[in-house]
């Protein structure tokens, strides 16, 4: 696991994860999987598309997660808090 990717759901993160935090986690994931800190010019488009897709999937995951013991989704818990 990439140690620089942090948990983005409650209770590890008391507030709702921001778009910047989600995108940073997606970028770290793509960097780890690809083995490139920054892509070469000829790989930039595919690299950026991967970051976008992973950020979108991460946001969907966080919105749909149910926080154990509350019976509510993570997004509902964040909105109530």
Wavefront OBJ file of the C-alpha trace (Angstrom):
o trace
v 0.000 0.000 0.000
v 1.209 3.463 -0.799
v 1.804 5.099 2.574
v 1.120 8.592 1.291
v -2.515 7.747 0.507
v -4.604 8.483 3.582
v -8.000 7.155 4.614
v -10.675 9.545 3.356
v -13.734 8.345 5.262
v -15.098 8.942 8.750
v -14.010 8.484 11.462
v -10.440 8.697 10.122
v -11.334 11.983 8.432
v -13.875 13.953 10.483
v -15.014 16.168 7.629
v -16.024 15.251 4.111
v -13.025 14.578 1.899
v -12.422 17.477 -0.443
v -12.041 17.155 -4.193
v -8.370 18.048 -3.757
v -7.847 15.249 -1.217
v -9.605 12.726 -3.457
v -7.586 13.819 -6.484
v -4.319 13.694 -4.514
v -5.067 10.108 -3.458
v -5.907 9.192 -7.072
v -2.670 10.780 -8.284
v -0.634 8.846 -5.709
v -2.321 5.625 -6.790
v -1.594 6.229 -10.484
v 2.009 7.140 -9.672
v 2.446 3.937 -7.663
v 0.843 1.667 -10.264
v 2.575 3.257 -13.260
v 5.950 3.619 -11.593
v 6.204 7.222 -12.814
v 6.196 10.276 -10.588
v 5.350 12.372 -13.634
v 4.549 10.985 -17.067
v 6.476 11.747 -20.230
v 4.684 14.039 -22.655
v 3.531 11.102 -24.787
v 1.893 9.485 -21.708
v 0.361 12.628 -20.168
v -3.144 12.138 -21.594
v -3.542 8.532 -20.464
v -2.013 9.374 -17.070
v -4.469 12.262 -16.551
v -7.433 10.137 -17.689
v -6.479 7.474 -15.160
v -6.281 10.045 -12.345
v -9.706 11.431 -13.338
v -11.300 7.971 -13.483
v -9.868 6.926 -10.129
v -10.879 10.200 -8.487
v -14.432 9.732 -9.797
v -14.555 6.122 -8.592
v -13.192 7.181 -5.193
v -15.829 9.890 -4.792
v -18.545 7.361 -5.674
v -17.130 4.870 -3.214
v -17.014 7.410 -0.394
v -20.572 8.557 -1.119
v -21.887 5.003 -1.038
v -20.064 3.616 1.997
v -22.101 2.918 5.110
v -20.379 3.822 8.348
v -20.686 0.860 10.696
v -22.927 1.405 13.690
v -24.790 4.349 12.185
v -26.825 2.652 9.456
v -26.160 5.699 7.293
v -23.936 6.296 4.330
v -20.652 8.085 4.878
v -21.985 11.128 3.017
v -25.045 11.273 5.311
v -22.800 11.065 8.373
v -20.615 13.885 7.010
v -23.643 16.043 6.265
v -25.118 15.460 9.731
v -21.806 16.226 11.486
l 1 2 3 4 5 6 7 8 9 10 11 12 13 14 15 16 17 18 19 20 21 22 23 24 25 26 27 28 29 30 31 32 33 34 35 36 37 38 39 40 41 42 43 44 45 46 47 48 49 50 51 52 53 54 55 56 57 58 59 60 61 62 63 64 65 66 67 68 69 70 71 72 73 74 75 76 77 78 79 80 81
